[in-house]
Amino acid sequence: MKQVVASSEFGEVAQVVNPAGNHAIVLVCEHASNYIPERLDGLGLAGDVLTRHIAWDIGAMETASIMAELLDAPLVSSKISRLVYDCNRPPEAHDAMPANSEIYSILGNQNLNDEQKSERIKGCYLPFEQLLSDVLDKGEPHTVLITMHSFTPVYKGEKRAVEVGILHDVDDRFALALKQVAAGYDIRLNEPYGQDDGVTHTLAHHAVKRGILNVMLEIRSDLITTSDQCAAMAEVLVGWIKAAVQAGSIETSRKVAQ
């Protein structure tokens, strides 16, 4: 699929996959990449830490990419690790450039001054935000914004039973429609995170203010570790999305509703 890429002094920082796709549904993956620019020297992290969940959402981008193809929908994603800048957080959030993540201290994010923070905001967050705004504001009116995430099966030593989380901000319409049709997994509303955890920034900032239906999907990462798992999960989620659209009599497009 074709791509549109946004670059800054940090390199390629955001992209739109399938930009000419069906604009009724827009997919987003804020934590798609674990890439840290060389200039940041790995943020002081060594070994395989950057392949772990603290640096990105494992399997989320691959699953979202398959969904974009199945739905013929545009997919907006970050190309920078959330440890550099978490594009699902506003600049004022304490964890937009986290000094700590789970059990790890992020040395390269300790005691950032205003100039360093501003550089990352301008170089990482704003290009991502602009790409997403461009997709939402151009072409046909949009109906649903879906953000794709994954979460670790064990967090701070605690196992998580939930397999698929359906999260919402103040607008719960599409989340409730999805919950009605979703099946086959341990599926819960607003778990393992919710609005109070500060994880619904993209929904609120880009969808709620436009009146667009929206939802955040959290998949437990052990369910989307391999390419085959990602493909299978994408098929399931697309099925739920189409069923929710039909059950809710939500007008999107012929491609989605078929």
Backbone as numpy.savetxt, mean C-alpha at the origin, in Angstrom:
# Nx Ny Nz CAx CAy CAz Cx Cy Cz
3.59 -4.67 -18.43 2.75 -3.47 -18.43 3.63 -2.23 -18.43
3.13 -1.17 -19.05 3.87 0.08 -19.12 3.95 0.73 -17.74
4.93 1.63 -17.59 5.12 2.31 -16.32 5.40 3.80 -16.57
5.01 4.60 -15.59 5.42 5.99 -15.50 6.20 6.12 -14.21
7.40 6.69 -14.26 8.29 6.73 -13.11 8.58 8.17 -12.71
8.59 8.42 -11.40 8.98 9.73 -10.85 10.34 9.59 -10.19
11.23 10.54 -10.46 12.58 10.51 -9.92 12.88 11.78 -9.14
13.88 11.67 -8.27 14.37 12.80 -7.49 15.84 12.57 -7.22
16.41 13.35 -6.32 17.81 13.15 -5.96 18.06 11.79 -5.33
17.01 11.10 -4.93 17.13 9.76 -4.36 17.07 8.67 -5.44
16.88 9.06 -6.68 16.73 8.10 -7.76 15.26 7.94 -8.14
14.90 6.77 -8.63 13.50 6.49 -8.96 12.75 6.22 -7.66
11.74 7.04 -7.36 11.11 6.97 -6.04 9.65 6.53 -6.08
9.00 6.61 -7.23 7.59 6.20 -7.32 7.27 5.86 -8.76
6.20 5.10 -8.94 5.83 4.69 -10.29 4.34 4.44 -10.39
3.86 4.50 -11.62 2.51 4.04 -11.96 2.66 2.89 -12.93
2.19 1.73 -12.54 2.16 0.56 -13.41 0.81 0.53 -14.11
0.81 0.26 -15.41 -0.43 0.23 -16.20 -1.18 1.56 -16.12
-0.51 2.68 -16.42 -1.14 3.99 -16.29 -2.38 4.19 -17.16
-2.48 3.45 -18.25 -3.63 3.59 -19.14 -4.75 2.62 -18.78
-4.62 1.96 -17.64 -5.61 0.95 -17.25 -6.95 1.56 -16.88
-7.89 0.68 -16.59 -9.25 1.06 -16.23 -9.21 1.96 -14.99
-9.70 3.20 -15.12 -9.59 4.16 -14.03 -10.72 4.09 -13.02
-11.59 3.12 -13.14 -12.65 3.00 -12.15 -12.09 2.54 -10.81
-11.08 1.69 -10.84 -10.40 1.23 -9.63 -8.93 1.60 -9.74
-8.39 2.14 -8.67 -6.97 2.46 -8.59 -6.36 1.69 -7.42
-5.28 0.97 -7.71 -4.56 0.22 -6.70 -3.34 1.02 -6.24
-2.98 0.85 -4.96 -1.84 1.55 -4.39 -1.03 0.58 -3.55
0.30 0.69 -3.64 1.17 -0.10 -2.79 2.28 0.82 -2.26
2.08 1.34 -1.06 3.01 2.31 -0.49 4.31 1.68 -0.02
4.26 0.40 0.35 5.43 -0.28 0.92 5.93 -1.38 -0.02
6.01 -1.03 -1.31 6.31 -2.02 -2.34 7.77 -2.43 -2.39
8.68 -1.57 -1.92 10.11 -1.78 -2.15 10.91 -1.72 -0.85
12.01 -2.45 -0.82 12.95 -2.37 0.31 14.23 -1.63 -0.08
14.18 -0.89 -1.19 15.38 -0.22 -1.71 15.75 1.00 -0.86
17.01 1.08 -0.51 17.55 2.24 0.19 18.68 2.82 -0.66
18.58 4.08 -1.05 19.63 4.69 -1.89 21.00 4.58 -1.25
22.02 4.42 -2.09 23.39 4.26 -1.60 23.82 5.41 -0.70
23.36 6.59 -1.00 23.77 7.77 -0.23 23.36 7.67 1.24
22.41 6.79 1.57 21.95 6.64 2.94 22.63 5.48 3.67
23.55 4.79 2.97 24.39 3.76 3.59 23.57 2.74 4.38
22.50 2.29 3.77 21.69 1.25 4.40 21.03 1.66 5.69
21.00 2.97 5.97 20.45 3.50 7.22 21.09 2.86 8.45
22.30 2.34 8.28 23.02 1.75 9.39 22.61 0.33 9.72
21.79 -0.27 8.86 21.33 -1.65 9.10 22.20 -2.62 8.32
22.48 -3.76 8.92 23.38 -4.73 8.31 22.70 -6.09 8.14
23.38 -6.98 7.40 22.89 -8.34 7.22 21.61 -8.39 6.42
20.72 -9.30 6.81 19.50 -9.50 6.04 18.33 -8.70 6.57
18.58 -7.73 7.44 17.50 -6.96 8.04 16.64 -6.29 6.97
17.27 -5.79 5.92 16.54 -5.07 4.89 15.69 -5.98 4.00
15.82 -7.29 4.15 14.94 -8.20 3.43 13.72 -8.56 4.28
13.72 -8.11 5.52 12.62 -8.45 6.44 11.49 -7.43 6.34
10.45 -7.70 7.10 9.21 -6.93 6.95 9.37 -5.48 7.37
10.34 -5.16 8.19 10.46 -3.75 8.62 10.77 -2.83 7.45
11.37 -3.37 6.38 11.79 -2.54 5.26 10.73 -2.41 4.17
9.78 -3.36 4.10 8.78 -3.36 3.04 7.67 -4.32 3.40
6.63 -4.37 2.57 5.55 -5.32 2.76 5.76 -6.49 1.81
6.25 -7.57 2.38 6.62 -8.75 1.59 5.41 -9.27 0.80
5.59 -9.45 -0.50 4.55 -10.01 -1.35 3.47 -9.05 -1.80
3.42 -7.85 -1.19 2.32 -6.93 -1.49 2.38 -6.42 -2.93
3.57 -6.02 -3.38 3.68 -5.47 -4.73 3.43 -6.52 -5.79
3.94 -7.73 -5.59 3.71 -8.77 -6.59 2.23 -9.10 -6.69
1.57 -9.20 -5.54 0.13 -9.46 -5.54 -0.63 -8.32 -6.20
-0.28 -7.09 -5.85 -0.96 -5.92 -6.42 -0.75 -5.83 -7.92
0.45 -6.18 -8.40 0.74 -6.12 -9.83 -0.13 -7.10 -10.61
-0.33 -8.28 -10.05 -1.19 -9.27 -10.71 -2.64 -8.79 -10.71
-3.06 -8.19 -9.60 -4.41 -7.63 -9.52 -4.60 -6.52 -10.55
-3.57 -5.68 -10.73 -3.66 -4.60 -11.71 -3.86 -5.15 -13.11
-3.21 -6.26 -13.41 -3.36 -6.88 -14.72 -4.74 -7.50 -14.86
-5.21 -8.20 -13.83 -6.52 -8.85 -13.89 -7.66 -7.84 -14.00
-7.52 -6.71 -13.33 -8.56 -5.69 -13.34 -8.36 -4.64 -14.43
-7.19 -4.68 -15.08 -6.78 -3.62 -16.00 -6.87 -2.27 -15.28
-6.28 -2.21 -14.09 -6.31 -1.01 -13.26 -4.93 -0.42 -13.11
-4.81 0.89 -12.96 -3.51 1.48 -12.66 -3.08 1.15 -11.23
-1.78 1.02 -11.03 -1.21 0.71 -9.72 -0.13 1.73 -9.43
-0.30 2.49 -8.36 0.69 3.49 -7.95 1.48 2.91 -6.78
2.80 2.94 -6.89 3.62 2.35 -5.83 4.86 3.18 -5.56
5.35 3.08 -4.33 6.64 3.67 -3.98 7.75 2.74 -4.43
8.91 3.30 -4.75 10.08 2.50 -5.12 11.20 2.66 -4.08
10.83 3.19 -2.92 11.77 3.45 -1.83 11.28 2.74 -0.57
12.19 2.20 0.22 11.80 1.54 1.46 11.04 2.48 2.39
10.08 1.92 3.09 9.34 2.72 4.06 10.22 3.20 5.21
11.41 2.61 5.34 12.34 3.09 6.35 12.95 4.43 5.95
13.05 4.69 4.66 13.53 5.98 4.17 12.42 7.02 4.33
11.24 6.69 3.81 10.04 7.49 4.04 8.83 6.58 3.84
7.93 6.56 4.81 6.73 5.75 4.73 5.65 6.56 4.03
5.37 6.22 2.78 4.43 6.99 1.98 2.98 6.84 2.42
2.73 6.02 3.42 1.40 5.94 4.03 1.34 6.74 5.32
2.23 7.72 5.44 2.24 8.61 6.59 2.40 10.05 6.11
1.72 11.01 6.76 1.94 12.41 6.42 3.27 12.89 6.99
3.82 13.96 6.47 5.13 14.42 6.93 5.23 14.68 8.42
4.12 15.07 9.04 4.17 15.38 10.48 4.12 14.14 11.37
3.88 12.97 10.80 3.77 11.75 11.60 5.13 11.37 12.19
5.13 10.90 13.44 6.38 10.54 14.11 7.07 9.36 13.45
6.31 8.52 12.75 6.89 7.34 12.13 6.98 7.44 10.61
6.90 8.65 10.08 7.09 8.82 8.64 8.51 8.45 8.23
9.45 8.75 9.11 10.86 8.37 8.95 11.28 7.73 10.27
10.89 6.47 10.48 10.94 5.87 11.83 12.35 5.72 12.39
12.50 6.15 13.63 13.77 5.95 14.33 13.88 4.53 14.85
12.72 3.88 15.04 12.67 2.49 15.49 11.56 1.77 14.73
11.78 0.50 14.45 10.77 -0.32 13.79 10.81 -1.71 14.39
9.66 -2.12 14.97 9.60 -3.39 15.70 10.73 -3.43 16.74
11.65 -4.37 16.63 12.71 -4.49 17.65 14.00 -3.81 17.20
13.97 -3.11 16.06 15.20 -2.58 15.48 15.30 -1.06 15.66
16.50 -0.60 15.96 16.80 0.82 15.93 17.33 1.17 14.54
16.75 2.19 13.93 17.15 2.60 12.58 18.16 3.75 12.76
19.42 3.40 12.79 20.46 4.38 13.13 20.46 5.56 12.17
20.21 5.30 10.89 20.22 6.38 9.90 19.06 7.33 10.00
18.10 7.01 10.87 16.95 7.90 11.09 16.97 8.55 12.46
18.01 8.31 13.23 18.09 8.89 14.56 18.45 10.38 14.46
17.70 11.19 15.16 18.01 12.62 15.30 18.12 13.35 13.96
17.22 13.05 13.04 17.20 13.77 11.77 16.85 15.24 12.02
17.58 16.14 11.37 17.25 17.55 11.53 16.19 17.95 10.50
15.70 19.18 10.60 14.61 19.63 9.73 15.00 19.59 8.25
16.24 19.91 7.96 16.69 19.90 6.57 16.70 18.48 6.01
17.15 17.51 6.80 17.17 16.12 6.36 15.76 15.58 6.16
14.86 15.93 7.08 13.47 15.49 6.95 12.83 16.11 5.71
13.07 17.39 5.51 12.50 18.08 4.35 13.00 17.48 3.04
14.26 17.08 3.01 14.83 16.48 1.81 14.11 15.18 1.48
13.82 14.38 2.48 13.12 13.11 2.22 11.66 13.33 1.85
11.03 14.29 2.50 9.64 14.61 2.16 9.55 15.03 0.69
10.41 15.96 0.29 10.38 16.47 -1.08 10.84 15.43 -2.09
11.80 14.58 -1.69 12.38 13.63 -2.63 11.68 12.30 -2.71
10.88 11.94 -1.68 10.25 10.61 -1.65 8.72 10.68 -1.57
8.22 11.44 -0.60 6.77 11.47 -0.38 6.04 12.29 -1.44
6.50 13.50 -1.70 5.76 14.37 -2.62 5.68 13.83 -4.04
6.74 13.21 -4.59 6.58 12.61 -5.93 5.55 11.48 -5.96
5.53 10.66 -4.90 4.53 9.59 -4.80 3.13 10.18 -4.73
2.96 11.17 -3.86 1.66 11.79 -3.69 1.18 12.43 -4.98
2.10 13.06 -5.71 1.72 13.72 -6.96 1.29 12.70 -8.02
2.03 11.59 -8.12 1.64 10.55 -9.08 0.24 10.02 -8.78
-0.03 9.74 -7.50 -1.34 9.22 -7.14 -2.44 10.25 -7.41
-2.17 11.50 -7.08 -3.15 12.56 -7.36 -3.42 12.68 -8.85
-2.36 12.59 -9.64 -2.52 12.68 -11.09 -3.42 11.57 -11.63
-3.19 10.35 -11.14 -4.00 9.22 -11.59 -5.46 9.41 -11.20
-5.69 9.88 -9.98 -7.06 10.04 -9.49 -7.80 11.19 -10.16
-7.08 12.20 -10.59 -7.72 13.40 -11.11 -7.82 13.43 -12.63
-7.22 12.46 -13.31 -7.26 12.43 -14.76 -8.14 11.27 -15.23
-8.64 11.41 -16.43 -9.41 10.32 -17.03 -10.81 10.24 -16.48
-11.40 9.06 -16.52 -12.77 8.85 -16.08 -12.86 9.02 -14.56
-14.04 9.39 -14.06 -14.21 9.48 -12.60 -13.90 8.14 -11.94
-13.21 8.19 -10.82 -12.83 6.97 -10.14 -13.86 6.58 -9.09
-13.93 5.31 -8.80 -14.94 4.81 -7.89 -14.35 4.17 -6.65
-13.24 3.44 -6.78 -12.67 2.72 -5.63 -11.16 2.88 -5.61
-10.63 3.22 -4.45 -9.19 3.24 -4.20 -8.88 2.10 -3.24
-7.95 1.21 -3.65 -7.60 0.04 -2.84 -6.11 0.06 -2.56
-5.73 0.13 -1.30 -4.31 0.08 -0.95 -3.95 -1.32 -0.49
-2.79 -1.80 -0.95 -2.37 -3.17 -0.72 -1.18 -3.23 0.24
-1.33 -4.06 1.28 -0.29 -4.20 2.30 -0.17 -5.66 2.72
0.93 -5.96 3.40 1.05 -7.26 4.06 1.60 -7.03 5.46
1.38 -8.02 6.33 1.86 -7.90 7.71 2.53 -9.20 8.14
3.46 -9.08 9.05 4.25 -10.23 9.48 3.42 -11.17 10.36
3.59 -12.49 10.20 2.81 -13.46 10.99 3.12 -13.41 12.48
4.33 -12.97 12.82 4.73 -12.87 14.23 5.23 -11.46 14.47
4.63 -10.77 15.43 5.01 -9.39 15.72 5.41 -9.29 17.19
6.68 -8.93 17.39 7.22 -8.82 18.75 6.95 -10.08 19.56
7.16 -11.22 18.89 7.03 -12.51 19.55 5.63 -13.08 19.63
4.63 -12.33 19.18 3.24 -12.77 19.25 2.75 -13.22 17.88
2.20 -14.45 17.81 1.64 -14.94 16.56 0.29 -14.28 16.29
0.03 -14.03 15.02 -1.23 -13.42 14.62 -2.10 -14.43 13.91
-3.33 -14.59 14.37 -4.25 -15.55 13.77 -4.93 -14.98 12.53
-5.21 -13.69 12.52 -5.87 -13.06 11.38 -5.03 -13.27 10.12
-5.70 -13.56 9.02 -5.01 -13.80 7.74 -5.21 -12.66 6.76
-6.40 -12.09 6.76 -6.69 -10.96 5.87 -7.40 -9.88 6.67
-6.82 -8.69 6.66 -7.46 -7.56 7.32 -8.09 -6.64 6.29
-9.32 -6.21 6.58 -10.03 -5.25 5.75 -10.18 -3.98 6.57
-9.43 -2.94 6.19 -9.33 -1.74 7.01 -10.02 -0.56 6.33
-10.53 0.34 7.17 -11.15 1.55 6.63 -10.85 2.73 7.53
-11.02 3.92 6.97 -10.95 5.16 7.72 -12.39 5.54 8.07
-12.77 6.78 7.91 -14.13 7.18 8.29 -15.19 6.66 7.32
-14.79 6.33 6.11 -15.71 5.80 5.11 -15.59 4.28 5.09
-16.60 3.60 5.63 -16.52 2.13 5.75 -17.34 1.41 4.69
-17.86 2.11 3.70 -18.81 1.50 2.76 -18.21 0.31 2.01
-17.07 0.50 1.40 -16.52 -0.60 0.59 -15.92 -1.68 1.48
-15.38 -1.31 2.63 -14.85 -2.30 3.56 -15.96 -3.26 4.01
-17.12 -2.71 4.34 -18.23 -3.56 4.78 -18.76 -4.41 3.62
-18.78 -3.84 2.42 -19.22 -4.62 1.26 -18.28 -5.79 1.01
-16.97 -5.55 1.14 -15.99 -6.64 0.97 -16.14 -7.70 2.05
-16.34 -7.25 3.28 -16.46 -8.20 4.40 -17.64 -9.14 4.19
-18.70 -8.64 3.55 -19.88 -9.46 3.31 -19.61 -10.60 2.34
-18.72 -10.39 1.39 -18.51 -11.39 0.34 -17.22 -12.20 0.54
-16.31 -11.72 1.40 -15.03 -12.39 1.60 -15.22 -13.69 2.37
-14.46 -14.72 1.98 -14.58 -16.02 2.65 -13.32 -16.83 2.40
-13.15 -17.88 3.21 -12.06 -18.82 2.99 -10.82 -18.56 3.83
-10.80 -17.46 4.57 -9.66 -17.10 5.42 -10.19 -16.57 6.75
-9.29 -16.38 7.69 -9.62 -15.66 8.92 -9.59 -14.18 8.57
-10.76 -13.61 8.35 -10.89 -12.24 7.82 -11.50 -11.37 8.91
-10.85 -10.23 9.18 -11.33 -9.35 10.25 -11.27 -7.89 9.81
-12.23 -7.14 10.32 -12.24 -5.70 10.07 -11.25 -5.00 11.00
-10.46 -4.10 10.42 -9.53 -3.27 11.18 -8.60 -4.06 12.09
-8.10 -5.17 11.56 -7.04 -5.93 12.20 -6.03 -6.34 11.12
-4.77 -6.45 11.48 -4.15 -6.25 12.79 -3.93 -4.79 13.14
-4.36 -3.87 12.24 -4.23 -2.43 12.49 -5.56 -1.77 12.19
-5.66 -0.52 12.60 -6.86 0.25 12.31 -6.55 1.73 12.22
-7.59 2.52 12.09 -7.43 3.96 11.92 -6.63 4.59 13.06
-6.84 4.12 14.28 -6.15 4.69 15.44 -4.64 4.45 15.41
-4.20 3.49 14.59 -2.76 3.21 14.47 -2.08 4.11 13.44
-2.84 4.97 12.81 -2.28 5.90 11.85 -1.94 5.30 10.50
-2.61 4.19 10.15 -2.25 3.48 8.91 -3.16 3.81 7.74
-4.12 4.72 7.91 -5.09 4.97 6.85 -4.88 6.35 6.19
-3.66 6.83 6.24 -3.38 8.15 5.66 -3.75 8.24 4.20
-3.34 7.27 3.40 -3.63 7.33 1.95 -5.14 7.33 1.72
-5.87 6.51 2.46 -7.32 6.47 2.30 -7.93 7.83 2.59
-7.54 8.41 3.73 -8.12 9.68 4.15 -7.71 10.82 3.23
-6.43 10.88 2.90 -5.88 12.02 2.18 -6.27 12.01 0.71
-6.36 10.83 0.11 -6.60 10.77 -1.33 -8.02 10.32 -1.70
-8.64 9.47 -0.89 -9.96 8.95 -1.27 -11.10 9.64 -0.54
-11.02 9.73 0.78 -12.13 10.30 1.55 -12.42 11.73 1.10
-11.38 12.51 0.91 -11.62 13.91 0.54 -12.19 14.05 -0.86
-12.04 13.03 -1.69 -12.61 13.05 -3.05 -13.97 12.35 -3.09
-14.38 11.74 -1.99 -15.64 11.01 -1.97 -15.57 9.68 -2.67
-14.36 9.14 -2.82 -14.15 7.87 -3.52 -14.25 6.71 -2.54
-14.95 5.66 -2.90 -14.96 4.45 -2.10 -13.53 3.95 -1.91
-13.25 3.37 -0.76 -11.86 3.00 -0.50 -11.77 1.91 0.55
-10.63 1.21 0.51 -10.36 0.16 1.48 -8.87 -0.12 1.50
-8.37 -0.58 2.64 -6.99 -1.01 2.76 -7.01 -2.51 3.04
-6.28 -3.28 2.25 -6.21 -4.72 2.42 -4.86 -5.11 3.00
-4.89 -5.84 4.11 -3.69 -6.33 4.78 -3.67 -7.86 4.68
-2.65 -8.41 4.04 -2.54 -9.85 3.86 -1.37 -10.36 4.71
-1.60 -11.42 5.48 -0.49 -11.98 6.26 0.56 -12.52 5.30
1.80 -12.11 5.51 2.82 -12.30 4.47 3.18 -13.76 4.20
2.91 -14.67 5.14 3.21 -16.07 4.85 2.25 -16.64 3.81
1.18 -15.91 3.49 0.23 -16.33 2.47 0.62 -15.84 1.08
1.59 -14.94 1.01 2.01 -14.39 -0.29 3.54 -14.33 -0.36
4.18 -15.39 0.06 5.64 -15.45 0.06 6.20 -15.84 -1.30
5.52 -16.73 -2.02 5.97 -17.19 -3.32 5.13 -16.57 -4.43
5.65 -16.64 -5.65 4.92 -16.10 -6.79 3.59 -16.82 -7.00
3.58 -18.12 -6.79 2.33 -18.88 -6.92 1.31 -18.43 -5.88
1.77 -18.18 -4.66 0.86 -17.71 -3.62 0.32 -16.32 -3.96
1.17 -15.46 -4.46 0.74 -14.11 -4.83 -0.33 -14.17 -5.92
-0.11 -15.03 -6.91 -1.08 -15.17 -8.00 -2.41 -15.69 -7.49
-2.35 -16.68 -6.59 -3.58 -17.26 -6.05 -4.33 -16.23 -5.21
-3.61 -15.48 -4.38 -4.25 -14.47 -3.56 -4.85 -13.36 -4.41
-4.13 -12.97 -5.46 -4.65 -11.93 -6.35 -5.97 -12.35 -6.97
-6.07 -13.60 -7.40 -7.31 -14.11 -7.97 -8.45 -14.04 -6.95
-8.15 -14.42 -5.72 -9.17 -14.39 -4.66 -9.64 -12.96 -4.41
-8.69 -12.05 -4.25 -9.04 -10.67 -3.93 -9.82 -10.01 -5.06
-9.43 -10.27 -6.29 -10.16 -9.71 -7.43 -11.59 -10.25 -7.44
-11.75 -11.53 -7.11 -13.09 -12.10 -7.01 -13.93 -11.39 -5.96
-13.34 -11.13 -4.80 -14.06 -10.41 -3.75 -14.44 -9.00 -4.21
-13.49 -8.33 -4.84 -13.73 -6.95 -5.28 -14.91 -6.90 -6.27
-14.89 -7.80 -7.24 -15.98 -7.83 -8.22 -17.31 -8.16 -7.55
-17.29 -9.10 -6.61 -18.53 -9.47 -5.90 -19.04 -8.32 -5.05
-18.13 -7.59 -4.40 -18.53 -6.45 -3.58 -19.14 -5.35 -4.43
-18.56 -5.12 -5.60 -19.09 -4.13 -6.52 -20.51 -4.51 -6.94
-20.70 -5.76 -7.31 -22.02 -6.21 -7.76 -23.04 -6.19 -6.63
-22.64 -6.69 -5.45 -23.57 -6.78 -4.33 -23.99 -5.39 -3.86
-23.07 -4.43 -3.97 -23.38 -3.09 -3.49 -23.98 -2.18 -4.54
-24.23 -2.73 -5.73 -24.76 -1.93 -6.83 -23.91 -0.68 -7.06
-22.58 -0.86 -6.98 -21.66 0.24 -7.14 -21.26 0.33 -8.60
-21.48 1.48 -9.19 -21.12 1.67 -10.59 -19.62 1.91 -10.69
-18.91 1.02 -11.34 -17.49 1.23 -11.60 -17.27 1.24 -13.11
-17.17 0.07 -13.68 -17.03 -0.01 -15.14 -17.44 -1.40 -15.57
-17.70 -1.53 -16.84 -18.11 -2.83 -17.36 -17.03 -3.88 -17.11
-15.77 -3.49 -17.22 -14.68 -4.44 -17.04 -14.67 -5.02 -15.63
-14.91 -4.17 -14.63 -14.89 -4.62 -13.25 -16.12 -5.44 -12.90
-17.27 -5.01 -13.40 -18.53 -5.63 -12.98 -18.80 -6.94 -13.67
-18.14 -7.25 -14.78 -18.43 -8.48 -15.49 -18.08 -9.72 -14.67
